[in-house]
């Protein structure tokens, strides 16, 4: 995750989500022979005004009853899977604010939803949200940023006092 410093208040720095990306060694470890790599990207606006660009990557799996060594998908199936990937991402993000989107990115639950949605078209072995970019942000509002940090600052303050005791 990439964070950007929005405001400084005394010794506290208030940060905001600025993007997310997988490491290149993780992406390269996923790419294998005998399967199709499917990449999709879509721009989605959250309820609080952030415009995010999501990049997703998925890999096909062999059918359980298949004897073939390969698991290649035809171009029509790839387009259908890409369409479903974009649909799932936009459906999940469009109804949430940025804080909920970030909490949804942490356990990678969007990827499992994509695998379930695309199983009817072609089975997928793995799917990941590879990268998230913040394209546009709403005008800076310190009050909204403080509301976003309320729960986390009280948790860290409680942890600091507990460790001091």
VENFEN-V100824 format. One record per pair of residues at least 24 apart in sequence whose ideal C-beta (glycine too) atoms are under 6 Angstrom apart, sorted by sequence separation. I is the first residue (numbers start at 1). J is the second residue. D is the distance in whole Angstrom. If there is no record, write none. Layout:
# VENFEN-V100824
i,j,d
I,J,D
I,J,D
This chain:
# VENFEN-V100824
i,j,d
35,59,5
36,60,4
35,60,5
88,113,5
88,114,5
56,85,5
85,114,5
88,117,5
84,117,5
84,118,5
34,69,6
54,89,5
34,70,5
35,71,5
36,72,5
36,73,5
81,118,5
38,78,5
81,121,5
80,121,5
40,82,4
38,81,5
42,86,4
77,121,6
40,85,4
77,122,5
40,86,6
44,90,5
42,89,5
42,90,6
50,98,5
44,93,4
48,97,4
73,122,5
99,148,6
44,94,6
47,97,5
48,98,6
46,97,6
46,98,5
60,122,6
61,123,5
61,124,6
61,125,4
58,124,5
59,125,5
59,126,5
58,127,4
57,128,6
56,129,6
57,130,5
55,130,5
55,131,4
54,132,6
52,132,6
53,133,4
17,98,6
53,135,5
51,135,4
17,102,5
51,136,4
50,137,6
49,138,4
22,130,5
21,131,4
20,132,4
19,132,6
19,133,5
19,134,6
18,134,6
14,145,5
7,142,6
14,149,6
6,145,6
